Amino acid sequence: MSAVTLIARDELRLMRRNRVAVVAFALLVLLTLAAALISWSHQQSITQTRARFQAQAAKEFETQPDRHPHRMVHFGNFVFRPLGLLAAFDPGVDAFTGNSMFLEGHRQNSANFGDVRQSSMLVRFGQLTPAFVLQVIAPLLLIFLGYGAVARERERGTLRQMLVQGVSARAVVMGKLLALGVVAALVGLPAMIAFLLIAGQPGALAGPMLVIALGYAAYLALWAIIVILMSALARRGRDALLALLALWVVLVILLPRIAPDVAAQAHALPTRLETDIAIARDLHKLGDSHNPDDPFFKAFKEKTLRQYGVTRVEDLPVNYSGLLAMEGEKLTSGLFDDYADRSFAIQAAQTRLNDGFGIISPAIALKRLSMAAAGTDLTGHRRFMTQAEAYRYDMVQRLNRLQAEAVSYANDTAKDAGADRRKRISAGHWETIPQFQFKPARAADLVKASLPGLGLLLAWLVIAALALLPVARHLQKARP
């Protein structure tokens, strides 16, 4: 048996004799299992609730009575964002961004009903998920288990004895690192098993699962190296513990909380009120379809009449009011899309700046990887928003087309006692409007989005591993 293996076995034996360490390890395993069960149950509950609400919204839309199509435009519809299986491992920004949208004509609403707005402030600190346990708590356990691994040998004088007996400092460091690496693997194992059980359902994506597993393995291995490095550099175990705790607070707690604020300050997002005012101002500039002298809509009317070869809107084979509604919706939707693109561009700049902090915080790099692979990052939220807006536009234009083709212009503009009934069309038309179907990201896209985070983690791992070489040479000098 090699010296490295003997040292690692001896270190593990010491850890087993440490009751505090054993209890802490057992508690972390139980916490991980509890997090997995809670997160899985929460994800299943959310999925079922949103599916039920989505079916209820679709039923209420389809069972509306005979109506004028434009009333259905204002009646609107609700869509709910379904969660992927990997959201049970890392729910990402889902709790913050909202999960449902009310779709209606003339407006582009934002997502609502995020869990954070309905829960305590503790949710902002972090939900109890397997990802949270591995990102935040697991490094803390490695610190408490390994801070004295090398420093203890130096304090007791046993390090010099080992060097005198011919054991190289590199073997000492590698043995201690191997022992802590085994602990790190055992710490991550329950979460990985739960992760596989969660993601091993029909429709699970193998590529993103593999990237997540590699990312968390690299993250725990990195912390094992950092702990051994600090333990080897510090003169006393107490100094190593204080330094490691300070490092954990900065890298895992402070920087992931400060980075979003810095990004928000650097790339300020207009408030909702400012955006609403700006949109209202630009809508006014687009024109007024109710004003017969409005230049744009006057030109549209003349163009329509020429297209059908008539001189009056009353002679058109279709309802001019419906065509006017379609043109108006096209204009306003283009404006809404423009403002949405500007907002997402600012949010993307914030995300890039926040992700850039991954260079100095492996926890940020891991979060980026984890959310991107799980499809729960801002890109996943934008995917839902974009698809919901495309569905809204299609739904409204289908209803406007029904007004143009199924309601005559004479009836539409009539104001006699029976006009309201003549404007209505059969309720069967509502069933012809397709239901919203969210298309999740492909596995290749999720893997591609997570690779920058994985690259940063591997870079951290390589740099930390290379730092062990001079540290081992420094320890070798302890030999008389």
C-alpha positions as CSV (number, residue, x, y, z in Angstrom):
1,M,0.0,0.0,0.0
2,S,1.4,3.4,-1.0
3,A,2.2,6.2,1.5
4,V,-0.6,8.3,0.0
5,T,-3.1,5.5,0.6
6,L,-1.9,4.9,4.2
7,I,-2.0,8.6,5.0
8,A,-5.5,8.9,3.6
9,R,-6.7,5.8,5.5
10,D,-5.3,7.2,8.7
11,E,-7.0,10.6,8.1
12,L,-10.3,8.9,7.5
13,R,-9.9,6.8,10.7
14,L,-9.3,10.0,12.6
15,M,-12.5,11.5,11.1
16,R,-14.5,8.4,12.1
17,R,-13.3,8.8,15.7
18,N,-14.4,12.4,15.7
19,R,-18.0,12.3,16.9
20,V,-18.7,15.9,15.9
21,A,-17.5,15.2,12.4
22,V,-19.6,12.0,12.1
23,V,-22.7,13.8,13.4
24,A,-22.2,16.7,11.1
25,F,-21.7,14.4,8.1
26,A,-24.9,12.4,9.0
27,L,-26.9,15.6,9.4
28,L,-25.7,16.8,6.0
29,V,-26.7,13.5,4.4
30,L,-30.1,13.7,6.0
31,L,-30.5,17.4,5.0
32,T,-29.6,16.4,1.4
33,L,-32.2,13.7,1.4
34,A,-34.8,15.9,2.9
35,A,-34.0,18.6,0.4
36,A,-34.3,16.1,-2.5
37,L,-37.7,14.9,-1.2
38,I,-39.0,18.4,-0.5
39,S,-37.8,19.7,-3.8
40,W,-39.3,16.7,-5.7
41,S,-42.6,17.0,-3.9
42,H,-42.7,20.8,-4.5
43,Q,-41.9,20.4,-8.2
44,Q,-44.6,17.7,-8.6
45,S,-47.1,19.9,-6.8
46,I,-46.2,22.9,-9.0
47,T,-46.4,20.8,-12.2
48,Q,-49.8,19.4,-11.3
49,T,-51.2,22.8,-10.1
50,R,-50.1,24.6,-13.2
51,A,-51.4,21.8,-15.5
52,R,-54.7,22.0,-13.7
53,F,-54.9,25.8,-13.9
54,Q,-53.9,25.6,-17.6
55,A,-56.7,23.1,-18.3
56,Q,-59.2,25.2,-16.4
57,A,-58.2,28.4,-18.3
58,A,-58.5,26.6,-21.6
59,K,-61.9,25.2,-20.6
60,E,-63.2,28.6,-19.5
61,F,-62.1,30.1,-22.8
62,E,-63.6,27.4,-25.0
63,T,-66.9,27.3,-23.1
64,Q,-67.7,31.0,-23.5
65,P,-71.1,31.6,-25.0
66,D,-71.8,33.2,-28.4
67,R,-70.0,36.5,-28.5
68,H,-68.6,39.2,-30.6
69,P,-64.9,38.1,-31.4
70,H,-63.5,41.3,-30.1
71,R,-65.0,40.6,-26.7
72,M,-63.1,37.4,-26.6
73,V,-59.9,39.4,-27.4
74,H,-60.5,41.3,-24.2
75,F,-61.7,38.2,-22.3
76,G,-58.2,36.9,-22.9
77,N,-56.6,33.7,-21.7
78,F,-54.1,32.5,-19.1
79,V,-50.9,30.5,-19.8
80,F,-48.7,28.8,-17.2
81,R,-45.1,27.9,-17.5
82,P,-44.5,24.1,-17.0
83,L,-41.3,23.1,-15.1
84,G,-38.8,20.6,-16.4
85,L,-37.8,17.6,-14.4
86,L,-34.4,19.1,-13.5
87,A,-36.2,22.0,-11.8
88,A,-36.6,19.7,-8.8
89,F,-32.8,19.7,-8.5
90,D,-32.3,23.5,-9.2
91,P,-35.4,25.6,-9.6
92,G,-33.3,28.6,-10.6
93,V,-35.1,31.9,-11.1
94,D,-38.6,30.3,-11.3
95,A,-39.6,31.6,-7.8
96,F,-38.5,35.1,-8.7
97,T,-39.8,35.7,-12.3
98,G,-43.4,34.6,-12.1
99,N,-44.9,31.6,-13.8
100,S,-48.2,32.7,-15.4
101,M,-49.3,35.3,-17.9
102,F,-52.6,36.8,-18.8
103,L,-52.9,37.2,-22.5
104,E,-55.2,39.8,-24.0
105,G,-55.4,42.1,-26.9
106,H,-53.7,45.5,-27.1
107,R,-51.4,44.6,-24.2
108,Q,-48.3,42.6,-23.5
109,N,-48.4,41.6,-19.8
110,S,-45.5,40.3,-17.8
111,A,-45.3,37.1,-15.8
112,N,-46.9,37.1,-12.4
113,F,-47.3,35.1,-9.2
114,G,-43.7,34.3,-8.4
115,D,-43.3,32.3,-5.2
116,V,-41.1,35.0,-3.6
117,R,-44.0,37.5,-3.6
118,Q,-46.1,35.0,-1.7
119,S,-43.5,33.6,0.7
120,S,-41.2,34.8,3.4
121,M,-38.0,36.7,2.8
122,L,-36.1,33.5,3.6
123,V,-36.8,32.3,0.0
124,R,-34.5,35.1,-1.2
125,F,-31.6,33.5,0.8
126,G,-32.1,30.2,-0.9
127,Q,-34.6,27.4,-1.2
128,L,-33.9,24.0,0.4
129,T,-33.0,22.1,-2.7
130,P,-30.2,19.6,-3.4
131,A,-28.4,22.3,-5.4
132,F,-28.5,24.7,-2.5
133,V,-27.2,22.1,-0.1
134,L,-24.3,21.2,-2.3
135,Q,-23.5,24.8,-3.3
136,V,-23.6,26.4,0.2
137,I,-23.6,23.8,3.0
138,A,-21.3,21.0,1.7
139,P,-18.2,23.3,1.4
140,L,-18.8,24.3,5.0
141,L,-18.7,20.6,6.1
142,L,-15.5,20.0,4.2
143,I,-14.0,23.0,5.9
144,F,-14.8,21.7,9.4
145,L,-13.6,18.2,8.6
146,G,-10.4,19.1,6.8
147,Y,-9.1,22.4,8.2
148,G,-6.7,20.7,10.5
149,A,-5.6,17.9,8.2
150,V,-2.1,19.2,7.6
151,A,-2.0,21.9,10.2
152,R,-2.6,19.4,13.0
153,E,0.5,17.3,11.9
154,R,2.6,20.4,12.0
155,E,1.3,21.5,15.4
156,R,1.9,18.0,16.9
157,G,5.3,17.7,15.3
158,T,4.3,14.5,13.4
159,L,4.8,16.2,10.1
160,R,8.5,16.4,10.7
161,Q,8.6,12.8,11.9
162,M,7.0,11.6,8.7
163,L,9.4,13.6,6.6
164,V,12.3,12.2,8.5
165,Q,11.0,8.7,7.9
166,G,11.2,9.4,4.2
167,V,7.6,10.3,3.5
168,S,7.5,13.1,1.0
169,A,5.6,16.3,1.7
170,R,3.7,15.7,-1.6
171,A,2.6,12.3,-0.4
172,V,1.3,13.9,2.9
173,V,-0.6,16.5,0.9
174,M,-2.0,14.0,-1.6
175,G,-3.0,11.6,1.2
176,K,-4.9,14.3,3.1
177,L,-6.5,15.4,-0.1
178,L,-7.5,11.9,-1.0
179,A,-9.2,11.5,2.4
180,L,-11.1,14.7,2.1
181,G,-11.9,13.9,-1.5
182,V,-13.5,10.6,-0.4
183,V,-15.6,12.6,2.1
184,A,-16.5,15.1,-0.6
185,A,-17.7,12.2,-2.8
186,L,-19.7,10.8,0.1
187,V,-21.2,14.2,0.7
188,G,-22.2,14.6,-2.9
189,L,-23.4,11.0,-3.4
190,P,-26.9,11.3,-1.8
191,A,-27.6,14.4,-3.8
192,M,-26.4,12.7,-7.0
193,I,-28.5,9.6,-6.3
194,A,-31.6,11.8,-5.6
195,F,-30.7,13.8,-8.7
196,L,-30.6,10.7,-10.8
197,L,-33.9,9.5,-9.3
198,I,-35.5,12.9,-10.0
199,A,-34.1,13.2,-13.5
200,G,-34.5,9.5,-14.4
201,Q,-38.1,10.0,-15.3
202,P,-39.5,9.8,-18.8
203,G,-38.3,12.8,-20.8
204,A,-35.1,13.3,-18.8
205,L,-32.2,14.8,-20.7
206,A,-28.9,12.8,-20.3
207,G,-26.6,15.6,-21.6
208,P,-27.6,18.3,-19.1
209,M,-27.6,15.7,-16.3
210,L,-24.0,14.7,-17.1
211,V,-22.9,18.4,-17.1
212,I,-24.6,19.0,-13.8
213,A,-22.9,15.9,-12.2
214,L,-19.5,17.0,-13.6
215,G,-20.0,20.5,-12.4
216,Y,-20.9,19.6,-8.8
217,A,-18.1,17.0,-8.7
218,A,-15.6,19.6,-9.8
219,Y,-17.0,22.1,-7.2
220,L,-16.6,19.7,-4.3
221,A,-13.2,18.6,-5.5
222,L,-12.2,22.3,-5.7
223,W,-13.2,22.9,-2.1
224,A,-11.3,19.8,-0.9
225,I,-8.2,21.2,-2.5
226,I,-8.8,24.7,-1.1
227,V,-9.2,23.3,2.4
228,I,-6.0,21.2,2.2
229,L,-4.1,24.2,0.7
230,M,-5.1,26.5,3.6
231,S,-4.4,23.8,6.1
232,A,-0.9,23.3,4.7
233,L,-0.2,27.1,4.6
234,A,-1.5,28.0,8.0
235,R,0.8,27.6,11.0
236,R,-2.1,26.5,13.3
237,G,-5.4,24.7,12.7
238,R,-7.3,27.6,14.2
239,D,-5.7,30.0,11.7
240,A,-6.7,27.7,8.9
241,L,-10.3,27.4,10.1
242,L,-10.7,31.2,10.4
243,A,-9.2,31.8,7.0
244,L,-11.4,29.1,5.4
245,L,-14.5,30.4,7.0
246,A,-13.7,33.9,5.8
247,L,-13.2,32.5,2.3
248,W,-16.5,30.6,2.4
249,V,-18.4,33.7,3.5
250,V,-16.9,35.8,0.7
251,L,-17.1,33.2,-2.1
252,V,-20.3,31.5,-1.3
253,I,-22.4,34.0,0.6
254,L,-21.3,37.6,-0.1
255,L,-20.3,37.6,-3.8
256,P,-23.4,35.7,-5.1
257,R,-25.5,38.3,-3.2
258,I,-23.5,41.4,-4.2
259,A,-22.9,40.5,-7.9
260,P,-26.6,40.9,-8.9
261,D,-26.8,44.3,-7.2
262,V,-23.6,45.4,-9.0
263,A,-25.1,44.2,-12.3
264,A,-28.4,46.0,-11.6
265,Q,-26.6,49.2,-10.8
266,A,-24.3,48.9,-13.9
267,H,-27.2,48.1,-16.2
268,A,-30.3,49.8,-14.8
269,L,-33.7,48.4,-15.8
270,P,-36.5,50.9,-16.3
271,T,-39.3,50.5,-13.7
272,R,-42.6,49.1,-14.8
273,L,-44.2,52.6,-14.5
274,E,-41.5,54.2,-16.7
275,T,-42.0,51.5,-19.3
276,D,-45.8,51.8,-19.3
277,I,-45.5,55.6,-19.7
278,A,-43.0,55.2,-22.6
279,I,-45.2,52.6,-24.3
280,A,-48.3,54.8,-24.0
281,R,-46.4,57.7,-25.5
282,D,-45.2,55.6,-28.4
283,L,-48.7,54.1,-28.9
284,H,-50.0,57.6,-29.3
285,K,-47.5,58.3,-31.9
286,L,-48.5,55.2,-33.9
287,G,-51.9,56.7,-34.7
288,D,-55.5,56.5,-33.7
289,S,-57.6,54.0,-35.6
290,H,-60.8,55.7,-34.4
291,N,-59.8,59.0,-36.0
292,P,-60.8,59.1,-39.7
293,D,-58.2,61.8,-40.3
294,D,-55.3,59.9,-38.8
295,P,-52.6,59.8,-41.5
296,F,-51.5,56.2,-41.0
297,F,-54.9,54.6,-40.8
298,K,-56.3,56.9,-43.5
299,A,-53.5,55.5,-45.8
300,F,-54.3,52.0,-44.6
301,K,-58.0,52.5,-45.5
302,E,-57.1,53.7,-49.0
303,K,-54.7,50.8,-49.5
304,T,-57.4,48.3,-48.5
305,L,-60.0,49.8,-50.8
306,R,-57.6,49.6,-53.7
307,Q,-56.7,46.0,-52.9
308,Y,-60.3,44.9,-53.1
309,G,-61.2,47.3,-56.0
310,V,-64.0,49.2,-54.2
311,T,-64.5,52.8,-53.1
312,R,-66.4,52.3,-49.8
313,V,-65.7,50.1,-46.8
314,E,-69.3,49.1,-46.9
315,D,-68.6,47.4,-50.2
316,L,-65.7,45.3,-48.9
317,P,-66.3,41.5,-49.0
318,V,-64.9,41.4,-45.4
319,N,-65.5,43.5,-42.3
320,Y,-63.3,46.5,-42.4
321,S,-63.4,46.8,-38.6
322,G,-61.8,43.4,-38.3
323,L,-59.0,44.3,-40.8
324,L,-58.5,47.5,-38.8
325,A,-58.2,45.5,-35.5
326,M,-55.6,43.2,-37.2
327,E,-53.5,46.1,-38.4
328,G,-53.7,47.8,-35.0
329,E,-52.7,44.7,-33.2
330,K,-49.8,44.2,-35.6
331,L,-48.5,47.7,-34.9
332,T,-48.9,47.5,-31.1
333,S,-47.4,44.1,-30.9
334,G,-44.3,45.3,-32.9
335,L,-43.9,48.1,-30.3
336,F,-44.4,45.7,-27.4
337,D,-41.8,43.3,-28.9
338,D,-39.4,46.2,-29.3
339,Y,-39.7,47.2,-25.6
340,A,-39.5,43.5,-24.5
341,D,-36.3,43.1,-26.6
342,R,-34.8,46.2,-24.9
343,S,-35.7,44.9,-21.5
344,F,-34.2,41.4,-22.2
345,A,-31.1,43.0,-23.6
346,I,-30.6,44.9,-20.4
347,Q,-31.3,41.7,-18.4
348,A,-28.8,39.8,-20.6
349,A,-26.2,42.4,-19.9
350,Q,-26.9,42.1,-16.1
351,T,-26.6,38.3,-16.4
352,R,-23.2,38.5,-18.3
353,L,-21.8,40.9,-15.7
354,N,-23.1,38.7,-12.9
355,D,-21.7,35.6,-14.5
356,G,-18.4,37.4,-14.9
357,F,-18.1,37.3,-11.1
358,G,-17.6,33.5,-11.6
359,I,-14.0,34.3,-12.2
360,I,-13.6,35.2,-8.6
361,S,-16.3,33.0,-7.1
362,P,-16.7,29.3,-8.0
363,A,-20.2,29.4,-6.4
364,I,-21.4,31.8,-9.0
365,A,-19.8,29.7,-11.8
366,L,-21.6,26.6,-10.4
367,K,-24.9,28.5,-10.2
368,R,-24.6,29.6,-13.8
369,L,-23.9,26.0,-14.9
370,S,-26.6,24.4,-12.7
371,M,-29.4,26.8,-13.8
372,A,-28.4,26.7,-17.5
373,A,-28.3,22.9,-17.6
374,A,-31.6,22.6,-15.7
375,G,-33.3,25.2,-18.0
376,T,-34.3,27.3,-15.1
377,D,-32.1,30.4,-15.8
378,L,-33.1,33.7,-17.3
379,T,-32.8,32.2,-20.8
380,G,-35.4,29.6,-19.9
381,H,-37.7,32.3,-18.5
382,R,-37.3,34.3,-21.8
383,R,-38.1,31.2,-23.8
384,F,-41.5,31.0,-22.0
385,M,-42.2,34.7,-22.4
386,T,-41.3,34.7,-26.1
387,Q,-43.5,31.6,-26.8
388,A,-46.4,33.1,-24.7
389,E,-46.2,36.4,-26.6
390,A,-46.2,34.5,-30.0
391,Y,-49.3,32.6,-28.8
392,R,-51.0,35.8,-27.6
393,Y,-50.4,37.4,-31.0
394,D,-51.7,34.4,-32.9
395,M,-54.7,34.1,-30.7
396,V,-55.7,37.7,-30.9
397,Q,-55.2,37.8,-34.7
398,R,-57.3,34.7,-35.1
399,L,-60.1,36.4,-33.2
400,N,-59.7,39.6,-35.2
401,R,-59.8,37.5,-38.4
402,L,-63.1,36.0,-37.2
403,Q,-64.4,39.5,-36.8
404,A,-63.3,40.3,-40.3
405,E,-64.8,37.2,-41.9
406,A,-67.7,36.1,-39.7
407,V,-69.2,39.4,-38.7
408,S,-70.5,41.7,-41.4
409,Y,-69.5,45.4,-41.4
410,A,-73.2,46.4,-41.4
411,N,-74.0,44.4,-38.3
412,D,-70.7,45.4,-36.6
413,T,-71.6,49.1,-37.0
414,A,-75.3,48.8,-36.4
415,K,-76.7,50.3,-33.1
416,D,-80.4,49.2,-33.3
417,A,-82.0,47.1,-30.6
418,G,-81.1,43.7,-32.1
419,A,-77.6,44.6,-33.3
420,D,-75.8,43.2,-30.3
421,R,-77.2,39.7,-31.0
422,R,-76.4,39.9,-34.7
423,K,-72.8,40.7,-33.9
424,R,-72.3,37.5,-32.0
425,I,-70.8,34.4,-33.6
426,S,-71.1,30.8,-32.6
427,A,-69.3,29.6,-29.5
428,G,-67.9,26.7,-31.5
429,H,-65.3,29.2,-33.0
430,W,-63.5,29.4,-29.6
431,E,-62.6,25.7,-29.9
432,T,-60.7,26.4,-33.1
433,I,-58.2,28.5,-31.2
434,P,-55.2,26.2,-30.5
435,Q,-54.2,25.8,-26.9
436,F,-50.8,27.0,-25.6
437,Q,-48.1,24.3,-25.8
438,F,-44.7,25.3,-24.3
439,K,-41.7,23.9,-26.2
440,P,-38.8,23.3,-23.8
441,A,-35.2,23.7,-24.8
442,R,-33.3,21.0,-26.5
443,A,-30.7,19.0,-24.6
444,A,-27.9,20.3,-26.9
445,D,-28.9,23.9,-26.2
446,L,-28.9,23.4,-22.4
447,V,-25.5,21.8,-22.5
448,K,-24.1,24.6,-24.7
449,A,-25.5,27.2,-22.3
450,S,-23.9,25.5,-19.3
451,L,-20.4,25.0,-20.8
452,P,-19.1,28.5,-19.8
453,G,-19.8,27.8,-16.2
454,L,-18.2,24.3,-16.4
455,G,-15.2,25.9,-18.1
456,L,-14.8,28.4,-15.2
457,L,-15.1,25.6,-12.6
458,L,-12.5,23.4,-14.4
459,A,-10.1,26.4,-14.6
460,W,-10.5,27.0,-10.9
461,L,-9.8,23.3,-10.3
462,V,-6.7,23.3,-12.4
463,I,-5.3,26.5,-10.8
464,A,-6.0,25.1,-7.3
465,A,-4.4,21.8,-8.1
466,L,-1.3,23.5,-9.5
467,A,-1.1,25.6,-6.3
468,L,-0.5,22.4,-4.4
469,L,3.0,21.9,-5.9
470,P,4.7,24.9,-4.3
471,V,2.8,24.2,-1.1
472,A,4.2,20.7,-1.0
473,R,7.7,22.1,-1.6
474,H,7.2,24.5,1.3
475,L,6.2,21.7,3.6
476,Q,9.3,19.7,2.5
477,K,11.4,22.4,4.1
478,A,10.1,21.3,7.5
479,R,12.5,18.3,7.3
480,P,15.6,18.9,9.4
